[in-house]
């Protein structure tokens, strides 16, 4: 059960680090997420998180916890990537 909590926590961290990255001038790299962002950056990211959480819930329902575990590794790396992008974006002079 703990892996599901970590998955949800990482979804929140990804949401927050992505939104802060946007404020610092970073752009979304995923073409899939960019499709959601036509409604606005915050709504697009929220929609992508809703999809991720729905897929996670389906994996729990289907008893595919190994998929949750792999997604958790992926989102861990993604949060670290977002933090690195934030550091780089914060060090750039404003245009």
SETI-998819 format. One line per field, with one value per residue (C-alpha): residue number from 1; x, y, z; residue in three letters. Coordinates in Angstrom, 3 decimals, decimal comma. Layout:
N
tilum	NUM / ...
px	X / ...
py	Y / ...
pz	Z / ...
vose	Ala / ...
REM end
This chain:
95
tilum	1 / 2 / 3 / 4 / 5 / 6 / 7 / 8 / 9 / 10 / 11 / 12 / 13 / 14 / 15 / 16 / 17 / 18 / 19 / 20 / 21 / 22 / 23 / 24 / 25 / 26 / 27 / 28 / 29 / 30 / 31 / 32 / 33 / 34 / 35 / 36 / 37 / 38 / 39 / 40 / 41 / 42 / 43 / 44 / 45 / 46 / 47 / 48 / 49 / 50 / 51 / 52 / 53 / 54 / 55 / 56 / 57 / 58 / 59 / 60 / 61 / 62 / 63 / 64 / 65 / 66 / 67 / 68 / 69 / 70 / 71 / 72 / 73 / 74 / 75 / 76 / 77 / 78 / 79 / 80 / 81 / 82 / 83 / 84 / 85 / 86 / 87 / 88 / 89 / 90 / 91 / 92 / 93 / 94 / 95
px	0,000 / 2,904 / 3,926 / 0,554 / 1,148 / 4,585 / 3,031 / 0,455 / 3,104 / 5,276 / 2,303 / 1,940 / 5,672 / 5,648 / 2,700 / 4,381 / 7,840 / 6,365 / 4,313 / 7,301 / 9,399 / 6,844 / 7,072 / 10,836 / 10,517 / 10,866 / 8,707 / 6,952 / 8,980 / 6,306 / 4,179 / 1,397 / 1,233 / 1,414 / -1,871 / -3,527 / -2,009 / -4,163 / -6,598 / -3,784 / -0,631 / -2,156 / -5,256 / -3,135 / -0,880 / -3,884 / -5,505 / -2,340 / -2,178 / -5,823 / -4,983 / -1,926 / -3,926 / -6,723 / -4,211 / -2,669 / -6,081 / -6,741 / -3,413 / -4,392 / -7,805 / -6,201 / -3,626 / -0,720 / 1,379 / 4,568 / 3,365 / 2,841 / 6,372 / 7,841 / 5,810 / 7,090 / 10,677 / 9,814 / 8,185 / 11,070 / 13,428 / 11,017 / 10,860 / 14,665 / 14,718 / 12,222 / 14,399 / 17,457 / 15,531 / 14,381 / 17,977 / 19,090 / 16,109 / 16,646 / 20,269 / 19,403 / 18,980 / 15,454 / 14,926
py	0,000 / 2,389 / 2,499 / 4,036 / 6,832 / 7,483 / 7,568 / 10,153 / 12,212 / 12,228 / 13,372 / 16,345 / 17,076 / 16,884 / 19,276 / 21,783 / 21,613 / 21,952 / 25,000 / 26,645 / 25,828 / 27,595 / 30,661 / 30,631 / 30,524 / 26,800 / 25,149 / 21,788 / 19,167 / 16,505 / 16,821 / 14,846 / 17,295 / 20,262 / 19,051 / 19,490 / 22,938 / 24,615 / 25,370 / 27,011 / 25,763 / 25,073 / 23,376 / 21,336 / 20,056 / 19,336 / 17,381 / 15,338 / 14,589 / 13,489 / 11,076 / 9,780 / 9,261 / 7,533 / 5,178 / 4,572 / 3,781 / 1,357 / -0,371 / -0,744 / -2,092 / -4,549 / -5,528 / -4,423 / -2,934 / -3,573 / -0,977 / 1,532 / 0,784 / 1,447 / 4,640 / 5,724 / 5,339 / 7,344 / 10,172 / 10,240 / 10,907 / 13,437 / 15,436 / 15,493 / 16,614 / 19,395 / 20,559 / 20,675 / 22,657 / 25,054 / 25,613 / 26,299 / 28,566 / 30,523 / 31,208 / 32,651 / 36,392 / 37,509 / 38,315
pz	0,000 / 0,637 / -3,042 / -3,913 / -1,419 / -2,879 / -6,367 / -5,276 / -3,482 / -6,602 / -8,684 / -6,352 / -6,485 / -10,285 / -10,399 / -8,102 / -9,674 / -13,161 / -12,216 / -10,520 / -13,577 / -15,774 / -13,538 / -14,018 / -17,794 / -18,464 / -21,127 / -21,225 / -23,056 / -23,493 / -26,639 / -24,923 / -22,014 / -24,415 / -25,939 / -22,545 / -22,118 / -24,775 / -21,947 / -19,978 / -18,265 / -14,848 / -16,262 / -18,645 / -15,900 / -13,665 / -16,495 / -17,017 / -13,289 / -13,359 / -16,179 / -14,292 / -11,098 / -13,021 / -14,625 / -11,207 / -9,744 / -12,585 / -11,876 / -8,223 / -9,229 / -11,675 / -9,037 / -11,213 / -8,420 / -10,388 / -12,910 / -10,088 / -8,906 / -12,376 / -12,737 / -9,323 / -10,521 / -13,628 / -11,686 / -9,207 / -12,080 / -13,553 / -10,324 / -10,161 / -13,808 / -13,023 / -10,128 / -12,399 / -15,018 / -12,296 / -11,209 / -14,763 / -15,460 / -12,257 / -13,218 / -16,647 / -17,004 / -17,862 / -21,525
vose	Unk / Unk / Unk / Unk / Unk / Unk / Unk / Unk / Unk / Unk / Unk / Unk / Unk / Unk / Unk / Unk / Unk / Unk / Unk / Unk / Unk / Unk / Unk / Unk / Unk / Unk / Unk / Unk / Unk / Unk / Unk / Unk / Unk / Unk / Unk / Unk / Unk / Unk / Unk / Unk / Unk / Unk / Unk / Unk / Unk / Unk / Unk / Unk / Unk / Unk / Unk / Unk / Unk / Unk / Unk / Unk / Unk / Unk / Unk / Unk / Unk / Unk / Unk / Unk / Unk / Unk / Unk / Unk / Unk / Unk / Unk / Unk / Unk / Unk / Unk / Unk / Unk / Unk / Unk / Unk / Unk / Unk / Unk / Unk / Unk / Unk / Unk / Unk / Unk / Unk / Unk / Unk / Unk / Unk / Unk
REM end
